[in-house]
Amino acid sequence: MARICELTGKRPAKGSIIWRSGKAKKQGGIGTHVTAITKRRFMPNLQRVKAVINGEVRYVRVTASALKKGLVTKPLKRNWKKPEAAGKK
C-alpha cells in the first residue's frame, strides 16, 4: 500500500543525512568537515481514520496535518443499543 495521504497527496520525501566530524571553530577547533552523506526518506505521518466521503463512511489514510486542519469530516457516533430480550424480566 502506498504511503500517500488520500486528501493532501503528501508522500515520502527524499533527503540525506550529513555526517560531520571535527570540532567547531567557535569551540576552539579547526572546523567541522563532511565525512559522509547517506540517503534517507521523510515519511508522512499517516493515520487510518473513519471519514464521510461522498455520503458513505469508510476508512481513509490521511496525514495528521490534514486531521489538524479539519479536512476530514468524521461520522456521527452510533448510539444504537442492543434491544433487551422480550422474554426476560
Jmol script that loads the backbone (N, CA, C; Angstrom):
load data "model"
ATOM      1  N   MET A   1       0.842  -1.179   0.000  1.00  0.00           N
ATOM      2  CA  MET A   1       0.000   0.000   0.000  1.00  0.00           C
ATOM      3  C   MET A   1       0.894   1.252   0.000  1.00  0.00           C
ATOM      4  N   ALA A   2       0.604   2.194  -0.860  1.00  0.00           N
ATOM      5  CA  ALA A   2       1.419   3.402  -0.973  1.00  0.00           C
ATOM      6  C   ALA A   2       1.252   4.289   0.252  1.00  0.00           C
ATOM      7  N   ARG A   3       2.329   4.927   0.641  1.00  0.00           N
ATOM      8  CA  ARG A   3       2.296   5.830   1.795  1.00  0.00           C
ATOM      9  C   ARG A   3       1.947   7.235   1.315  1.00  0.00           C
ATOM     10  N   ILE A   4       0.707   7.390   0.842  1.00  0.00           N
ATOM     11  CA  ILE A   4       0.250   8.669   0.294  1.00  0.00           C
ATOM     12  C   ILE A   4      -1.032   9.070   1.001  1.00  0.00           C
ATOM     13  N   CYS A   5      -1.124  10.343   1.385  1.00  0.00           N
ATOM     14  CA  CYS A   5      -2.336  10.868   2.010  1.00  0.00           C
ATOM     15  C   CYS A   5      -3.421  10.966   0.943  1.00  0.00           C
ATOM     16  N   GLU A   6      -4.616  10.468   1.273  1.00  0.00           N
ATOM     17  CA  GLU A   6      -5.704  10.461   0.292  1.00  0.00           C
ATOM     18  C   GLU A   6      -6.310  11.842   0.071  1.00  0.00           C
ATOM     19  N   LEU A   7      -6.094  12.775   1.000  1.00  0.00           N
ATOM     20  CA  LEU A   7      -6.664  14.109   0.851  1.00  0.00           C
ATOM     21  C   LEU A   7      -5.649  15.129   0.327  1.00  0.00           C
ATOM     22  N   THR A   8      -4.467  15.154   0.913  1.00  0.00           N
ATOM     23  CA  THR A   8      -3.485  16.174   0.530  1.00  0.00           C
ATOM     24  C   THR A   8      -2.510  15.693  -0.528  1.00  0.00           C
ATOM     25  N   GLY A   9      -2.379  14.365  -0.691  1.00  0.00           N
ATOM     26  CA  GLY A   9      -1.439  13.837  -1.675  1.00  0.00           C
ATOM     27  C   GLY A   9      -0.001  13.834  -1.180  1.00  0.00           C
ATOM     28  N   LYS A  10       0.182  14.078   0.108  1.00  0.00           N
ATOM     29  CA  LYS A  10       1.529  14.080   0.676  1.00  0.00           C
ATOM     30  C   LYS A  10       2.126  12.682   0.569  1.00  0.00           C
ATOM     31  N   ARG A  11       3.393  12.594   0.193  1.00  0.00           N
ATOM     32  CA  ARG A  11       4.062  11.317   0.007  1.00  0.00           C
ATOM     33  C   ARG A  11       5.468  11.393   0.590  1.00  0.00           C
ATOM     34  N   PRO A  12       6.192  10.276   0.663  1.00  0.00           N
ATOM     35  CA  PRO A  12       7.539  10.326   1.215  1.00  0.00           C
ATOM     36  C   PRO A  12       8.437  11.277   0.422  1.00  0.00           C
ATOM     37  N   ALA A  13       9.242  12.055   1.158  1.00  0.00           N
ATOM     38  CA  ALA A  13      10.158  12.999   0.529  1.00  0.00           C
ATOM     39  C   ALA A  13      11.585  12.489   0.683  1.00  0.00           C
ATOM     40  N   LYS A  14      12.435  12.814  -0.276  1.00  0.00           N
ATOM     41  CA  LYS A  14      13.828  12.389  -0.218  1.00  0.00           C
ATOM     42  C   LYS A  14      14.661  13.426   0.510  1.00  0.00           C
ATOM     43  N   GLY A  15      15.706  12.932   1.152  1.00  0.00           N
ATOM     44  CA  GLY A  15      16.621  13.813   1.843  1.00  0.00           C
ATOM     45  C   GLY A  15      17.929  13.087   2.070  1.00  0.00           C
ATOM     46  N   SER A  16      18.761  13.656   2.924  1.00  0.00           N
ATOM     47  CA  SER A  16      20.020  12.993   3.216  1.00  0.00           C
ATOM     48  C   SER A  16      20.452  13.289   4.640  1.00  0.00           C
ATOM     49  N   ILE A  17      21.233  12.350   5.194  1.00  0.00           N
ATOM     50  CA  ILE A  17      21.851  12.526   6.497  1.00  0.00           C
ATOM     51  C   ILE A  17      23.290  12.941   6.222  1.00  0.00           C
ATOM     52  N   ILE A  18      23.725  14.022   6.823  1.00  0.00           N
ATOM     53  CA  ILE A  18      25.086  14.504   6.618  1.00  0.00           C
ATOM     54  C   ILE A  18      25.889  14.235   7.879  1.00  0.00           C
ATOM     55  N   TRP A  19      26.937  13.401   7.759  1.00  0.00           N
ATOM     56  CA  TRP A  19      27.823  13.091   8.882  1.00  0.00           C
ATOM     57  C   TRP A  19      28.943  14.102   8.896  1.00  0.00           C
ATOM     58  N   ARG A  20      29.178  14.687  10.040  1.00  0.00           N
ATOM     59  CA  ARG A  20      30.258  15.666  10.176  1.00  0.00           C
ATOM     60  C   ARG A  20      31.202  15.220  11.277  1.00  0.00           C
ATOM     61  N   SER A  21      32.458  15.540  11.120  1.00  0.00           N
ATOM     62  CA  SER A  21      33.423  15.256  12.178  1.00  0.00           C
ATOM     63  C   SER A  21      34.266  16.491  12.412  1.00  0.00           C
ATOM     64  N   GLY A  22      34.857  16.575  13.573  1.00  0.00           N
ATOM     65  CA  GLY A  22      35.696  17.712  13.922  1.00  0.00           C
ATOM     66  C   GLY A  22      35.010  18.617  14.924  1.00  0.00           C
ATOM     67  N   LYS A  23      35.772  19.541  15.415  1.00  0.00           N
ATOM     68  CA  LYS A  23      35.288  20.477  16.431  1.00  0.00           C
ATOM     69  C   LYS A  23      35.069  21.842  15.779  1.00  0.00           C
ATOM     70  N   ALA A  24      33.956  22.483  16.094  1.00  0.00           N
ATOM     71  CA  ALA A  24      33.627  23.781  15.500  1.00  0.00           C
ATOM     72  C   ALA A  24      34.680  24.823  15.865  1.00  0.00           C
ATOM     73  N   LYS A  25      34.894  25.767  14.968  1.00  0.00           N
ATOM     74  CA  LYS A  25      35.885  26.827  15.200  1.00  0.00           C
ATOM     75  C   LYS A  25      35.525  27.662  16.426  1.00  0.00           C
ATOM     76  N   LYS A  26      34.199  27.866  16.605  1.00  0.00           N
ATOM     77  CA  LYS A  26      33.732  28.629  17.770  1.00  0.00           C
ATOM     78  C   LYS A  26      34.209  28.007  19.072  1.00  0.00           C
ATOM     79  N   GLN A  27      34.302  26.675  19.073  1.00  0.00           N
ATOM     80  CA  GLN A  27      34.651  25.957  20.294  1.00  0.00           C
ATOM     81  C   GLN A  27      36.135  25.635  20.376  1.00  0.00           C
ATOM     82  N   GLY A  28      36.925  26.253  19.512  1.00  0.00           N
ATOM     83  CA  GLY A  28      38.378  26.096  19.602  1.00  0.00           C
ATOM     84  C   GLY A  28      38.964  25.046  18.689  1.00  0.00           C
ATOM     85  N   GLY A  29      38.164  24.521  17.754  1.00  0.00           N
ATOM     86  CA  GLY A  29      38.673  23.504  16.842  1.00  0.00           C
ATOM     87  C   GLY A  29      39.115  24.107  15.523  1.00  0.00           C
ATOM     88  N   ILE A  30      39.391  23.226  14.552  1.00  0.00           N
ATOM     89  CA  ILE A  30      39.806  23.711  13.234  1.00  0.00           C
ATOM     90  C   ILE A  30      38.651  23.688  12.238  1.00  0.00           C
ATOM     91  N   GLY A  31      37.441  23.405  12.733  1.00  0.00           N
ATOM     92  CA  GLY A  31      36.254  23.398  11.872  1.00  0.00           C
ATOM     93  C   GLY A  31      35.767  21.993  11.606  1.00  0.00           C
ATOM     94  N   THR A  32      34.481  21.875  11.283  1.00  0.00           N
ATOM     95  CA  THR A  32      33.908  20.561  11.004  1.00  0.00           C
ATOM     96  C   THR A  32      34.013  20.257   9.520  1.00  0.00           C
ATOM     97  N   HIS A  33      34.060  18.974   9.203  1.00  0.00           N
ATOM     98  CA  HIS A  33      34.153  18.535   7.820  1.00  0.00           C
ATOM     99  C   HIS A  33      33.112  17.456   7.567  1.00  0.00           C
ATOM    100  N   VAL A  34      32.537  17.459   6.369  1.00  0.00           N
ATOM    101  CA  VAL A  34      31.572  16.429   5.989  1.00  0.00           C
ATOM    102  C   VAL A  34      32.355  15.169   5.639  1.00  0.00           C
ATOM    103  N   THR A  35      32.001  14.052   6.307  1.00  0.00           N
ATOM    104  CA  THR A  35      32.702  12.798   6.039  1.00  0.00           C
ATOM    105  C   THR A  35      31.852  11.824   5.240  1.00  0.00           C
ATOM    106  N   ALA A  36      30.531  11.929   5.318  1.00  0.00           N
ATOM    107  CA  ALA A  36      29.678  11.011   4.565  1.00  0.00           C
ATOM    108  C   ALA A  36      28.299  11.633   4.396  1.00  0.00           C
ATOM    109  N   ILE A  37      27.659  11.292   3.289  1.00  0.00           N
ATOM    110  CA  ILE A  37      26.274  11.700   3.052  1.00  0.00           C
ATOM    111  C   ILE A  37      25.514  10.437   2.651  1.00  0.00           C
ATOM    112  N   THR A  38      24.464  10.112   3.423  1.00  0.00           N
ATOM    113  CA  THR A  38      23.657   8.940   3.083  1.00  0.00           C
ATOM    114  C   THR A  38      22.233   9.386   2.816  1.00  0.00           C
ATOM    115  N   LYS A  39      21.574   8.647   1.942  1.00  0.00           N
ATOM    116  CA  LYS A  39      20.200   8.997   1.571  1.00  0.00           C
ATOM    117  C   LYS A  39      19.229   8.539   2.648  1.00  0.00           C
ATOM    118  N   ARG A  40      18.114   9.254   2.787  1.00  0.00           N
ATOM    119  CA  ARG A  40      17.043   8.873   3.705  1.00  0.00           C
ATOM    120  C   ARG A  40      15.716   9.345   3.152  1.00  0.00           C
ATOM    121  N   ARG A  41      14.613   8.893   3.777  1.00  0.00           N
ATOM    122  CA  ARG A  41      13.278   9.305   3.341  1.00  0.00           C
ATOM    123  C   ARG A  41      12.513   9.872   4.515  1.00  0.00           C
ATOM    124  N   PHE A  42      11.788  10.956   4.281  1.00  0.00           N
ATOM    125  CA  PHE A  42      10.915  11.551   5.283  1.00  0.00           C
ATOM    126  C   PHE A  42       9.509  11.022   5.018  1.00  0.00           C
ATOM    127  N   MET A  43       8.996  10.209   5.951  1.00  0.00           N
ATOM    128  CA  MET A  43       7.680   9.596   5.763  1.00  0.00           C
ATOM    129  C   MET A  43       6.580  10.506   6.301  1.00  0.00           C
ATOM    130  N   PRO A  44       5.434  10.587   5.606  1.00  0.00           N
ATOM    131  CA  PRO A  44       4.315  11.357   6.140  1.00  0.00           C
ATOM    132  C   PRO A  44       3.696  10.636   7.328  1.00  0.00           C
ATOM    133  N   ASN A  45       3.157  11.394   8.269  1.00  0.00           N
ATOM    134  CA  ASN A  45       2.547  10.825   9.473  1.00  0.00           C
ATOM    135  C   ASN A  45       1.114  10.417   9.138  1.00  0.00           C
ATOM    136  N   LEU A  46       0.951   9.214   8.568  1.00  0.00           N
ATOM    137  CA  LEU A  46      -0.366   8.754   8.123  1.00  0.00           C
ATOM    138  C   LEU A  46      -1.147   8.111   9.260  1.00  0.00           C
ATOM    139  N   GLN A  47      -2.426   8.415   9.312  1.00  0.00           N
ATOM    140  CA  GLN A  47      -3.336   7.841  10.297  1.00  0.00           C
ATOM    141  C   GLN A  47      -4.519   7.240   9.547  1.00  0.00           C
ATOM    142  N   ARG A  48      -5.017   6.117  10.050  1.00  0.00           N
ATOM    143  CA  ARG A  48      -6.183   5.464   9.438  1.00  0.00           C
ATOM    144  C   ARG A  48      -7.401   5.866  10.250  1.00  0.00           C
ATOM    145  N   VAL A  49      -8.305   6.633   9.635  1.00  0.00           N
ATOM    146  CA  VAL A  49      -9.481   7.135  10.344  1.00  0.00           C
ATOM    147  C   VAL A  49     -10.736   6.902   9.521  1.00  0.00           C
ATOM    148  N   LYS A  50     -11.885   6.841  10.218  1.00  0.00           N
ATOM    149  CA  LYS A  50     -13.170   6.758   9.533  1.00  0.00           C
ATOM    150  C   LYS A  50     -13.554   8.164   9.103  1.00  0.00           C
ATOM    151  N   ALA A  51     -14.024   8.285   7.877  1.00  0.00           N
ATOM    152  CA  ALA A  51     -14.427   9.589   7.367  1.00  0.00           C
ATOM    153  C   ALA A  51     -15.650   9.427   6.474  1.00  0.00           C
ATOM    154  N   VAL A  52     -16.413  10.511   6.360  1.00  0.00           N
ATOM    155  CA  VAL A  52     -17.569  10.519   5.469  1.00  0.00           C
ATOM    156  C   VAL A  52     -17.101  11.045   4.120  1.00  0.00           C
ATOM    157  N   ILE A  53     -17.174  10.170   3.101  1.00  0.00           N
ATOM    158  CA  ILE A  53     -16.748  10.555   1.760  1.00  0.00           C
ATOM    159  C   ILE A  53     -17.862  10.203   0.793  1.00  0.00           C
ATOM    160  N   ASN A  54     -18.362  11.197   0.075  1.00  0.00           N
ATOM    161  CA  ASN A  54     -19.484  11.042  -0.865  1.00  0.00           C
ATOM    162  C   ASN A  54     -20.687  10.389  -0.189  1.00  0.00           C
ATOM    163  N   GLY A  55     -20.967  10.779   1.051  1.00  0.00           N
ATOM    164  CA  GLY A  55     -22.136  10.290   1.763  1.00  0.00           C
ATOM    165  C   GLY A  55     -21.986   8.926   2.406  1.00  0.00           C
ATOM    166  N   GLU A  56     -20.848   8.282   2.238  1.00  0.00           N
ATOM    167  CA  GLU A  56     -20.670   6.972   2.870  1.00  0.00           C
ATOM    168  C   GLU A  56     -19.462   6.994   3.803  1.00  0.00           C
ATOM    169  N   VAL A  57     -19.535   6.149   4.831  1.00  0.00           N
ATOM    170  CA  VAL A  57     -18.470   6.092   5.824  1.00  0.00           C
ATOM    171  C   VAL A  57     -17.465   5.036   5.400  1.00  0.00           C
ATOM    172  N   ARG A  58     -16.196   5.436   5.327  1.00  0.00           N
ATOM    173  CA  ARG A  58     -15.151   4.464   5.016  1.00  0.00           C
ATOM    174  C   ARG A  58     -13.838   4.894   5.663  1.00  0.00           C
ATOM    175  N   TYR A  59     -12.925   3.947   5.751  1.00  0.00           N
ATOM    176  CA  TYR A  59     -11.614   4.241   6.312  1.00  0.00           C
ATOM    177  C   TYR A  59     -10.742   4.901   5.250  1.00  0.00           C
ATOM    178  N   VAL A  60     -10.022   5.925   5.648  1.00  0.00           N
ATOM    179  CA  VAL A  60      -9.077   6.588   4.756  1.00  0.00           C
ATOM    180  C   VAL A  60      -7.748   6.750   5.490  1.00  0.00           C
ATOM    181  N   ARG A  61      -6.675   6.829   4.723  1.00  0.00           N
ATOM    182  CA  ARG A  61      -5.353   7.076   5.302  1.00  0.00           C
ATOM    183  C   ARG A  61      -4.989   8.522   5.014  1.00  0.00           C
ATOM    184  N   VAL A  62      -4.971   9.335   6.057  1.00  0.00           N
ATOM    185  CA  VAL A  62      -4.677  10.759   5.902  1.00  0.00           C
ATOM    186  C   VAL A  62      -3.565  11.156   6.855  1.00  0.00           C
ATOM    187  N   THR A  63      -2.902  12.258   6.543  1.00  0.00           N
ATOM    188  CA  THR A  63      -1.829  12.740   7.402  1.00  0.00           C
ATOM    189  C   THR A  63      -2.407  13.417   8.639  1.00  0.00           C
ATOM    190  N   ALA A  64      -1.606  13.454   9.678  1.00  0.00           N
ATOM    191  CA  ALA A  64      -2.013  14.098  10.919  1.00  0.00           C
ATOM    192  C   ALA A  64      -2.254  15.588  10.693  1.00  0.00           C
ATOM    193  N   SER A  65      -1.502  16.191   9.779  1.00  0.00           N
ATOM    194  CA  SER A  65      -1.697  17.621   9.499  1.00  0.00           C
ATOM    195  C   SER A  65      -3.058  17.870   8.855  1.00  0.00           C
ATOM    196  N   ALA A  66      -3.547  16.928   8.033  1.00  0.00           N
ATOM    197  CA  ALA A  66      -4.873  17.062   7.419  1.00  0.00           C
ATOM    198  C   ALA A  66      -5.955  16.960   8.489  1.00  0.00           C
ATOM    199  N   LEU A  67      -5.744  16.088   9.479  1.00  0.00           N
ATOM    200  CA  LEU A  67      -6.696  15.966  10.585  1.00  0.00           C
ATOM    201  C   LEU A  67      -6.743  17.259  11.391  1.00  0.00           C
ATOM    202  N   LYS A  68      -5.568  17.822  11.662  1.00  0.00           N
ATOM    203  CA  LYS A  68      -5.494  19.059  12.450  1.00  0.00           C
ATOM    204  C   LYS A  68      -6.151  20.234  11.725  1.00  0.00           C
ATOM    205  N   LYS A  69      -6.011  20.258  10.394  1.00  0.00           N
ATOM    206  CA  LYS A  69      -6.608  21.339   9.603  1.00  0.00           C
ATOM    207  C   LYS A  69      -8.116  21.212   9.494  1.00  0.00           C
ATOM    208  N   GLY A  70      -8.657  20.044   9.829  1.00  0.00           N
ATOM    209  CA  GLY A  70     -10.099  19.841   9.756  1.00  0.00           C
ATOM    210  C   GLY A  70     -10.579  19.440   8.374  1.00  0.00           C
ATOM    211  N   LEU A  71      -9.708  18.824   7.577  1.00  0.00           N
ATOM    212  CA  LEU A  71     -10.094  18.407   6.232  1.00  0.00           C
ATOM    213  C   LEU A  71     -10.945  17.140   6.238  1.00  0.00           C
ATOM    214  N   VAL A  72     -10.958  16.427   7.372  1.00  0.00           N
ATOM    215  CA  VAL A  72     -11.697  15.170   7.472  1.00  0.00           C
ATOM    216  C   VAL A  72     -12.994  15.404   8.229  1.00  0.00           C
ATOM    217  N   THR A  73     -14.121  14.981   7.631  1.00  0.00           N
ATOM    218  CA  THR A  73     -15.391  15.037   8.352  1.00  0.00           C
ATOM    219  C   THR A  73     -15.667  13.656   8.901  1.00  0.00           C
ATOM    220  N   LYS A  74     -15.653  13.545  10.220  1.00  0.00           N
ATOM    221  CA  LYS A  74     -15.841  12.250  10.860  1.00  0.00           C
ATOM    222  C   LYS A  74     -17.327  11.936  10.963  1.00  0.00           C
ATOM    223  N   PRO A  75     -17.683  10.652  10.929  1.00  0.00           N
ATOM    224  CA  PRO A  75     -19.101  10.277  11.026  1.00  0.00           C
ATOM    225  C   PRO A  75     -19.615  10.457  12.447  1.00  0.00           C
ATOM    226  N   LEU A  76     -20.953  10.510  12.565  1.00  0.00           N
ATOM    227  CA  LEU A  76     -21.565  10.617  13.884  1.00  0.00           C
ATOM    228  C   LEU A  76     -21.360   9.323  14.647  1.00  0.00           C
ATOM    229  N   LYS A  77     -21.272   9.442  15.974  1.00  0.00           N
ATOM    230  CA  LYS A  77     -21.128   8.259  16.815  1.00  0.00           C
ATOM    231  C   LYS A  77     -22.436   7.490  16.822  1.00  0.00           C
ATOM    232  N   ARG A  78     -22.343   6.169  16.770  1.00  0.00           N
ATOM    233  CA  ARG A  78     -23.545   5.335  16.838  1.00  0.00           C
ATOM    234  C   ARG A  78     -24.030   5.266  18.265  1.00  0.00           C
ATOM    235  N   ASN A  79     -25.331   5.487  18.492  1.00  0.00           N
ATOM    236  CA  ASN A  79     -25.866   5.332  19.839  1.00  0.00           C
ATOM    237  C   ASN A  79     -26.883   4.196  19.890  1.00  0.00           C
ATOM    238  N   TRP A  80     -26.793   3.289  18.937  1.00  0.00           N
ATOM    239  CA  TRP A  80     -27.683   2.145  18.878  1.00  0.00           C
ATOM    240  C   TRP A  80     -27.318   1.174  19.986  1.00  0.00           C
ATOM    241  N   LYS A  81     -28.327   0.682  20.690  1.00  0.00           N
ATOM    242  CA  LYS A  81     -28.101  -0.284  21.742  1.00  0.00           C
ATOM    243  C   LYS A  81     -28.830  -1.566  21.398  1.00  0.00           C
ATOM    244  N   LYS A  82     -28.303  -2.658  21.870  1.00  0.00           N
ATOM    245  CA  LYS A  82     -28.913  -3.955  21.635  1.00  0.00           C
ATOM    246  C   LYS A  82     -30.265  -3.995  22.327  1.00  0.00           C
ATOM    247  N   PRO A  83     -31.340  -4.364  21.619  1.00  0.00           N
ATOM    248  CA  PRO A  83     -32.653  -4.410  22.273  1.00  0.00           C
ATOM    249  C   PRO A  83     -32.678  -5.521  23.330  1.00  0.00           C
ATOM    250  N   GLU A  84     -33.301  -5.192  24.452  1.00  0.00           N
ATOM    251  CA  GLU A  84     -33.412  -6.176  25.533  1.00  0.00           C
ATOM    252  C   GLU A  84     -34.295  -7.332  25.074  1.00  0.00           C
ATOM    253  N   ALA A  85     -33.968  -8.508  25.544  1.00  0.00           N
ATOM    254  CA  ALA A  85     -34.783  -9.681  25.173  1.00  0.00           C
ATOM    255  C   ALA A  85     -36.191  -9.523  25.726  1.00  0.00           C
ATOM    256  N   ALA A  86     -37.197  -9.764  24.892  1.00  0.00           N
ATOM    257  CA  ALA A  86     -38.593  -9.544  25.298  1.00  0.00           C
ATOM    258  C   ALA A  86     -39.038 -10.519  26.406  1.00  0.00           C
ATOM    259  N   GLY A  87     -38.492 -11.740  26.391  1.00  0.00           N
ATOM    260  CA  GLY A  87     -38.907 -12.753  27.370  1.00  0.00           C
ATOM    261  C   GLY A  87     -38.324 -12.525  28.766  1.00  0.00           C
ATOM    262  N   LYS A  88     -37.157 -11.876  28.844  1.00  0.00           N
ATOM    263  CA  LYS A  88     -36.530 -11.678  30.164  1.00  0.00           C
ATOM    264  C   LYS A  88     -37.194 -10.550  30.914  1.00  0.00           C
ATOM    265  N   LYS A  89     -37.180 -10.664  32.249  1.00  0.00           N
ATOM    266  CA  LYS A  89     -37.736  -9.587  33.087  1.00  0.00           C
ATOM    267  C   LYS A  89     -36.759  -9.186  34.147  1.00  0.00           C
TER     268      LYS A  89
END
end "model"
wireframe off; spacefill off
backbone 0.3
color backbone group
